[in-house]
Structures are given as C-alpha cells and as structure tokens.
Amino acid sequence: CSPSTNIHWKGLFCAMASWNVLLFTSLTAFWICAGSEYNIVNLDNATFPLAVGQSLPAFVRFDKEYPYGDKADAFKAMAIVLAKADSQILIGNIGISTYGDMPNQDMARRFEFIPEDKDKLTLEDMDQHFPKFMYFKPGSTEGQLYNGAVTKAAMLKFLGVEEKTCDLLTGASCSKQEMVHMEHFKGKSIEELKKELKALSKRSGETLKKDERILVDGRLKVLKKLLKSLKKSGK
C-alpha cells in the first residue's frame, strides 16, 4: 500500500473506533437511566450482543416485564451483593411482555423457552414457568440453564461469590449507615448496651413516623449483632 493509502485506512480505523466507543458509552448510559434495578442491566435483542459474549461472564434472568415476589427479591439481593463484592460478572434481565408489541418474545424463542407448538408465551406461561436463568461464559452467547434454587445464597454459590458481611468489631465491610449506628454505641459498656437494647425494642413496638422507624429499626438491628459479636469474642 502507498503511504497515502495507509494514512487513509488509519484515519478510517480511528473514526470507527471512536464511533464504537461513543455507541457503547451511550448504550451504557441508557441502561443506567432506563429504570434498571441496582446492578441489573435490562437487555433486549439489540443490546444483548453488546453486553453478553464479551469479556465478562453474564448471569441473565428471563422473566415477566415487571417481576415481583420472593424470587425477584432474591435476584435483586444477589445483584447487590455482587456489586458490593466488586464482582466482574454482568447481571442482566430480559423482561418478556405478553401484550402489545410483546417485547423480548423473540429472545424467549431464541433460547427455546417457547414450546414448538406455540407462537408466543402467555401470561399464564410466565406465571407457571418463569423466571428462567442462564449463565454465559466470556466470549459465548450459547449459555447454560441454571437449575438451582432461586435464593440469594444458592445463586451466589453458583457464581462463586462470597457475601461480605459487616464486622461490627472492626468496621470491615460495613455500610455508611451501619458505621453511623456503630458510632452511636461506641465506648458503651455491655450493661449500657443491654439497657439500650431493651429501650429500642420497646420503642420499635410503638407507632413511629417513617424517619423514626428507619432509625430505630436500623439501630436495633446493629445493636443485636454487636452484642452477639461481643459475646462471641468474649469481650
């Protein structure tokens, strides 16, 4: 190739690379702002290949467009743990609609969740047979079906992620709110803490305003764990 040709192709390559970066950045911003739950990326047939099959493994849920219930709560809790653990696993969600334009019915068919004798999934199908979960290795869009229990603990075990819990004696892995409650109890004797436990338990049983409820229940939860940790450590 002539020098001028090389310059032309280098310029074209740089332009394409810049466009790809811009496109991916825009899509990422869209995912964050599109109503996704914490650390859960909403996917469809357009965004799926941009996120799954790349450099990170992915764990994807196929469920109702607006999932709810114990299994939905477990999935959300699992995603939060992965975020706190700085896990390099993408958590995705494909919401399948049974009305209107029926978004993501095509994704359900792609992964053989629609029986051959059916054209589409119905609301009854979604209630009876979903959610479904699939794990995708880096670089693969084939995926394997997850057949384990739909609980936070079971999914974390499958993904090989250990949940970090707050150490109330050292402050390790504690949230900002937990640290605030710990500061309140700092320097108090066991007897003082037990008296406060009794007072907080009584107050928790009363009718409280929303802000008071959050404070009292949060402080009570931390205090119970603190006393348990102190007893276990022999302090």
Backbone hydrogen bonds in HBPLUS format (Angstrom, degrees):
<---DONOR---> <-ACCEPTOR-->    atom                        ^
c    i                          cat <-CA-CA->   ^        H-A-AA   ^      H-
h    n   atom  resd res      DA  || num        DHA   H-A  angle D-A-AA Bond
n    s   type  num  typ     dist DA aas  dist angle  dist       angle   num
A0005-THR N   A0002-SER O   3.02 MM   3  5.15 120.5  2.39 100.1 115.1     1
A0006-ASN N   A0002-SER O   3.02 MM   4  6.37 155.4  2.08 154.4 161.4     2
A0007-ILE N   A0003-PRO O   3.02 MM   4  6.29 158.2  2.07 149.5 154.8     3
A0008-HIS N   A0004-SER O   3.01 MM   4  6.23 152.6  2.09 141.0 148.6     4
A0009-TRP N   A0005-THR O   2.97 MM   4  6.30 163.4  2.00 155.0 158.0     5
A0010-LYS N   A0006-ASN O   2.92 MM   4  6.09 155.3  1.98 149.1 156.4     6
A0011-GLY N   A0007-ILE O   2.97 MM   4  6.10 157.4  2.03 145.8 151.8     7
A0012-LEU N   A0008-HIS O   2.96 MM   4  6.22 153.5  2.03 145.5 153.3     8
A0013-PHE N   A0009-TRP O   2.84 MM   4  5.99 157.8  1.89 145.8 151.8     9
A0014-CYS N   A0010-LYS O   2.97 MM   4  6.15 161.1  2.01 147.7 152.4    10
A0015-ALA N   A0011-GLY O   2.99 MM   4  6.15 153.3  2.07 142.2 149.8    11
A0016-MET N   A0012-LEU O   2.94 MM   4  6.20 156.7  1.99 148.7 154.6    12
A0017-ALA N   A0013-PHE O   2.88 MM   4  6.12 157.5  1.93 149.7 156.3    13
A0018-SER N   A0014-CYS O   2.91 MM   4  6.08 159.3  1.95 146.8 152.4    14
A0019-TRP N   A0015-ALA O   3.00 MM   4  6.22 152.4  2.08 142.8 150.5    15
A0020-ASN N   A0016-MET O   2.94 MM   4  6.21 155.1  2.01 148.6 154.9    16
A0021-VAL N   A0017-ALA O   3.00 MM   4  6.26 159.3  2.04 150.9 156.1    17
A0022-LEU N   A0018-SER O   2.95 MM   4  6.14 160.1  1.99 147.0 152.8    18
A0023-LEU N   A0019-TRP O   2.81 MM   4  6.01 157.7  1.86 148.9 155.3    19
A0024-PHE N   A0020-ASN O   2.91 MM   4  6.09 167.4  1.93 150.9 153.9    20
A0025-THR N   A0021-VAL O   2.92 MM   4  6.05 160.9  1.96 148.7 154.5    21
A0026-SER N   A0022-LEU O   2.93 MM   4  6.08 156.4  1.98 146.1 152.7    22
A0027-LEU N   A0023-LEU O   2.94 MM   4  6.19 157.7  1.99 150.2 156.3    23
A0028-THR N   A0024-PHE O   2.88 MM   4  6.06 156.8  1.93 148.1 154.7    24
A0029-ALA N   A0025-THR O   2.98 MM   4  6.19 158.8  2.02 146.4 151.8    25
A0030-PHE N   A0026-SER O   2.93 MM   4  6.17 148.9  2.02 141.1 150.4    26
A0031-TRP N   A0027-LEU O   2.84 MM   4  6.16 158.3  1.89 152.7 157.6    27
A0032-ILE N   A0028-THR O   3.07 MM   4  6.34 159.7  2.12 149.6 154.4    28
A0033-CYS N   A0029-ALA O   3.07 MM   4  6.24 148.8  2.17 143.6 151.8    29
A0034-ALA N   A0030-PHE O   2.87 MM   4  5.70 114.6  2.30 146.2 161.6    30
A0034-ALA N   A0031-TRP O   3.43 MM   3  5.22 154.6  2.50  95.0 102.2    31
A0040-ILE N   A0037-GLU O   2.90 MM   3  5.32 154.9  1.96 144.7 139.3    32
A0041-VAL N   A0091-ILE O   2.85 MM  50  6.22 169.2  1.86 154.9 155.9    33
A0093-ASN N   A0041-VAL O   2.81 MM  52  5.98 144.2  1.94 154.7 150.7    34
A0043-LEU N   A0093-ASN O   2.81 MM  50  5.88 162.1  1.84 163.2 161.9    35
A0048-PHE N   A0044-ASP O   2.85 MM   4  5.56 150.2  1.93 156.3 162.4    36
A0050-LEU N   A0047-THR O   3.04 MM   3  5.22 135.5  2.24 104.5 117.5    37
A0051-ALA N   A0047-THR O   3.21 MM   4  6.48 131.5  2.46 150.1 163.0    38
A0051-ALA N   A0048-PHE O   3.13 MM   3  5.42 143.4  2.27 106.5 116.4    39
A0052-VAL N   A0048-PHE O   2.79 MM   4  5.68 171.7  1.80 169.8 172.6    40
A0139-GLY N   A0054-GLN O   2.75 MM  85  4.85 128.1  2.01 141.1 153.9    41
A0090-LEU N   A0057-PRO O   2.90 MM  33  6.20 164.4  1.93 159.3 154.1    42
A0058-ALA N   A0136-PHE O   2.89 MM  78  5.02 157.0  1.94 142.6 149.3    43
A0136-PHE N   A0058-ALA O   2.75 MM  78  5.02 166.9  1.76 156.0 159.3    44
A0059-PHE N   A0090-LEU O   2.83 MM  31  6.26 157.4  1.88 167.5 175.3    45
A0092-GLY N   A0059-PHE O   2.95 MM  33  6.15 162.4  1.98 139.0 144.8    46
A0060-VAL N   A0134-MET O   2.84 MM  74  5.32 166.6  1.86 161.4 163.2    47
A0134-MET N   A0060-VAL O   2.91 MM  74  5.32 155.5  1.97 148.3 156.5    48
A0061-ARG N   A0092-GLY O   2.93 MM  31  6.22 161.8  1.97 136.9 139.1    49
A0094-ILE N   A0061-ARG O   2.75 MM  33  6.07 157.9  1.79 165.5 173.4    50
A0062-PHE N   A0132-LYS O   2.77 MM  70  5.08 163.9  1.79 153.5 155.1    51
A0132-LYS N   A0062-PHE O   2.92 MM  70  5.08 157.3  1.97 145.0 152.6    52
A0063-ASP N   A0094-ILE O   3.18 MM  31  6.49 162.1  2.22 150.7 154.5    53
A0096-ILE N   A0063-ASP O   2.76 MM  33  5.92 176.2  1.76 170.2 170.2    54
A0073-ASP N   A0069-GLY O   2.97 MM   4  6.23 155.5  2.03 152.0 159.7    55
A0074-ALA N   A0070-ASP O   2.88 MM   4  6.11 151.5  1.96 145.5 153.3    56
A0075-PHE N   A0071-LYS O   3.06 MM   4  6.24 153.9  2.13 142.5 148.8    57
A0076-LYS N   A0072-ALA O   3.06 MM   4  6.30 158.4  2.11 146.8 152.3    58
A0077-ALA N   A0073-ASP O   2.91 MM   4  6.11 159.8  1.95 148.3 154.1    59
A0078-MET N   A0074-ALA O   2.91 MM   4  6.08 155.0  1.97 145.0 151.8    60
A0079-ALA N   A0075-PHE O   3.04 MM   4  6.26 157.1  2.09 146.1 151.8    61
A0080-ILE N   A0076-LYS O   3.06 MM   4  6.35 150.7  2.15 147.1 154.6    62
A0081-VAL N   A0077-ALA O   3.10 MM   4  6.39 156.4  2.16 147.7 153.5    63
A0082-LEU N   A0078-MET O   3.06 MM   4  6.38 158.4  2.11 150.8 156.3    64
A0083-ALA N   A0079-ALA O   3.07 MM   4  6.32 149.9  2.17 142.5 150.4    65
A0084-LYS N   A0080-ILE O   3.01 MM   4  6.30 160.8  2.04 152.1 156.7    66
A0085-ALA N   A0081-VAL O   2.93 MM   4  6.11 141.3  2.08 145.2 156.4    67
A0087-SER N   A0082-LEU O   2.98 MM   5  5.19 168.3  2.00 160.4 159.1    68
A0086-ASP N   A0083-ALA O   3.12 MM   3  5.14 160.1  2.16 103.8 109.3    69
A0097-SER N   A0103-PRO O   3.03 MM   6  5.37 172.6  2.04 159.3 161.6    70
A0102-MET N   A0099-TYR O   3.01 MM   3  5.14 151.0  2.10 130.3 129.5    71
A0105-GLN N   A0102-MET O   3.37 MM   3  6.04 155.7  2.43 138.7 136.3    72
A0108-ALA N   A0104-ASN O   3.10 MM   4  6.40 150.9  2.19 140.3 147.5    73
A0109-ARG N   A0105-GLN O   2.99 MM   4  6.30 152.0  2.07 145.3 152.5    74
A0110-ARG N   A0106-ASP O   2.92 MM   4  6.09 152.1  2.00 139.8 148.0    75
A0111-PHE N   A0107-MET O   3.24 MM   4  6.47 150.7  2.33 143.8 148.9    76
A0113-PHE N   A0108-ALA O   2.82 MM   5  5.11 168.9  1.83 160.1 156.5    77
A0112-GLU N   A0109-ARG O   2.99 MM   3  4.83 162.6  2.02 109.1 110.2    78
A0118-LYS N   A0115-PRO O   3.02 MM   3  5.47 160.4  2.06 120.0 121.9    79
A0125-ASP N   A0122-THR O   3.06 MM   3  5.04 116.6  2.48  93.5 108.7    80
A0126-MET N   A0122-THR O   3.03 MM   4  6.41 157.3  2.09 150.7 156.3    81
A0127-ASP N   A0123-LEU O   2.96 MM   4  6.24 153.6  2.04 146.5 153.5    82
A0128-GLN N   A0124-GLU O   2.98 MM   4  6.14 151.6  2.06 147.5 154.8    83
A0129-HIS N   A0125-ASP O   2.84 MM   4  5.75 164.7  1.87 157.3 160.7    84
A0130-PHE N   A0126-MET O   3.32 MM   4  5.15 139.5  2.49 128.2 130.2    85
A0146-TYR N   A0133-PHE O   2.83 MM  13  5.29 175.2  1.84 142.6 142.3    86
A0135-TYR N   A0144-GLN O   2.85 MM   9  5.31 161.6  1.89 153.4 156.9    87
A0144-GLN N   A0135-TYR O   2.87 MM   9  5.31 149.0  1.96 141.9 151.5    88
A0140-SER N   A0137-LYS O   3.07 MM   3  5.45 155.9  2.13 140.3 137.8    89
A0155-MET N   A0151-THR O   3.06 MM   4  6.18 168.6  2.08 156.6 159.5    90
A0156-LEU N   A0152-LYS O   2.99 MM   4  6.10 158.0  2.04 150.6 157.0    91
A0157-LYS N   A0153-ALA O   3.00 MM   4  6.15 154.9  2.06 145.3 152.2    92
A0158-PHE N   A0154-ALA O   3.00 MM   4  6.23 157.6  2.05 145.7 151.6    93
A0159-LEU N   A0155-MET O   3.02 MM   4  6.21 151.1  2.10 143.3 150.8    94
A0160-GLY N   A0156-LEU O   2.91 MM   4  6.01 111.1  2.40 135.1 152.1    95
A0161-VAL N   A0156-LEU O   2.94 MM   5  5.18 168.8  1.95 150.6 151.1    96
A0160-GLY N   A0157-LYS O   3.13 MM   3  4.98 148.3  2.23  96.2 105.9    97
A0167-ASP N   A0172-ALA O   2.94 MM   5  5.23 166.4  1.95 158.4 162.2    98
A0170-THR N   A0167-ASP O   3.26 MM   3  5.63 134.0  2.48 105.7 116.4    99
A0171-GLY N   A0167-ASP O   2.61 MM   4  5.28 151.7  1.68 161.2 169.5   100
A0179-MET N   A0175-SER O   2.95 MM   4  6.23 151.8  2.03 148.3 156.3   101
A0180-VAL N   A0176-LYS O   3.00 MM   4  6.31 145.5  2.12 143.6 152.7   102
A0181-HIS N   A0177-GLN O   3.13 MM   4  6.48 158.8  2.18 149.0 153.3   103
A0182-MET N   A0178-GLU O   2.92 MM   4  6.14 153.8  1.99 145.5 153.5   104
A0183-GLU N   A0179-MET O   2.96 MM   4  6.14 149.2  2.06 143.5 150.9   105
A0184-HIS N   A0180-VAL O   3.28 MM   4  6.59 143.9  2.42 139.3 148.1   106
A0184-HIS N   A0181-HIS O   3.10 MM   3  5.13 123.3  2.44  94.7 108.9   107
A0185-PHE N   A0181-HIS O   3.33 MM   4  6.74 140.3  2.50 141.9 151.5   108
A0185-PHE N   A0182-MET O   3.10 MM   3  5.24 127.4  2.39  97.4 110.4   109
A0186-LYS N   A0182-MET O   3.06 MM   4  6.14 115.2  2.49 139.7 156.3   110
A0186-LYS N   A0183-GLU O   3.29 MM   3  5.01 150.3  2.38  94.4 103.1   111
A0188-LYS N   A0185-PHE O   3.26 MM   3  5.87 163.1  2.29 138.4 138.5   112
A0193-LEU N   A0189-SER O   2.92 MM   4  6.19 154.5  1.98 149.6 157.0   113
A0194-LYS N   A0190-ILE O   2.92 MM   4  6.16 151.4  2.00 148.2 155.9   114
A0195-LYS N   A0191-GLU O   3.05 MM   4  6.29 153.2  2.12 144.7 151.4   115
A0196-GLU N   A0192-GLU O   3.01 MM   4  6.25 153.2  2.08 143.1 150.6   116
A0197-LEU N   A0193-LEU O   2.87 MM   4  6.09 145.2  1.99 141.7 151.8   117
A0198-LYS N   A0194-LYS O   3.08 MM   4  6.36 154.4  2.15 144.6 150.0   118
A0199-ALA N   A0195-LYS O   3.05 MM   4  6.34 156.8  2.10 145.1 151.5   119
A0200-LEU N   A0196-GLU O   2.82 MM   4  5.96 163.1  1.85 152.5 156.8   120
A0201-SER N   A0197-LEU O   2.92 MM   4  5.98 155.8  1.97 145.7 152.5   121
A0202-LYS N   A0198-LYS O   3.11 MM   4  6.28 154.6  2.18 141.5 147.8   122
A0203-ARG N   A0199-ALA O   2.98 MM   4  6.21 158.3  2.03 145.0 151.4   123
A0204-SER N   A0200-LEU O   2.81 MM   4  5.94 146.9  1.92 145.4 154.3   124
A0205-GLY N   A0202-LYS O   3.21 MM   3  5.44 139.0  2.38  99.9 110.6   125
A0206-GLU N   A0203-ARG O   3.07 MM   3  5.28 160.8  2.11 108.0 113.9   126
A0213-ARG N   A0209-LYS O   2.81 MM   4  6.00 157.0  1.86 159.6 167.0   127
A0214-ILE N   A0210-LYS O   3.06 MM   4  6.37 160.1  2.11 152.1 156.2   128
A0215-LEU N   A0211-ASP O   3.09 MM   4  6.31 160.7  2.12 145.4 150.5   129
A0216-VAL N   A0212-GLU O   2.83 MM   4  5.96 177.5  1.83 160.5 161.3   130
A0217-ASP N   A0213-ARG O   2.95 MM   4  5.86 165.6  1.97 149.3 153.6   131
A0218-GLY N   A0214-ILE O   3.01 MM   4  5.80 150.9  2.10 134.5 143.5   132
A0219-ARG N   A0215-LEU O   2.90 MM   4  5.95 161.4  1.94 148.5 154.1   133
A0220-LEU N   A0216-VAL O   2.85 MM   4  5.96 155.9  1.91 148.4 155.8   134
A0221-LYS N   A0217-ASP O   3.00 MM   4  6.07 157.2  2.05 142.8 148.3   135
A0222-VAL N   A0218-GLY O   3.16 MM   4  6.38 161.9  2.20 146.3 150.6   136
A0223-LEU N   A0219-ARG O   2.91 MM   4  6.07 159.3  1.95 147.9 154.2   137
A0224-LYS N   A0220-LEU O   3.02 MM   4  6.19 160.9  2.05 150.9 154.8   138
A0225-LYS N   A0221-LYS O   3.26 MM   4  6.49 161.2  2.30 144.4 149.1   139
A0226-LEU N   A0222-VAL O   2.81 MM   4  6.02 151.8  1.89 149.4 158.6   140
A0227-LEU N   A0223-LEU O   2.94 MM   4  6.15 166.3  1.96 155.9 157.5   141
A0228-LYS N   A0224-LYS O   3.10 MM   4  6.25 154.8  2.16 141.8 149.1   142
A0229-SER N   A0225-LYS O   2.90 MM   4  6.09 153.7  1.97 146.3 153.3   143
A0230-LEU N   A0226-LEU O   2.88 MM   4  6.11 157.3  1.94 152.1 158.3   144
A0231-LYS N   A0227-LEU O   2.96 MM   4  6.10 155.8  2.02 143.9 150.3   145
A0232-LYS N   A0228-LYS O   3.00 MM   4  6.17 157.0  2.05 143.3 149.8   146
A0233-SER N   A0229-SER O   2.96 MM   4  6.12 148.5  2.06 143.3 151.7   147
A0234-GLY N   A0230-LEU O   3.02 MM   4  6.08 119.2  2.41 134.4 148.6   148
A0235-LYS N   A0230-LEU O   3.06 MM   5  5.32 138.8  2.23 154.0 156.7   149
A0234-GLY N   A0231-LYS O   3.22 MM   3  5.11 143.7  2.36  94.2 104.7   150
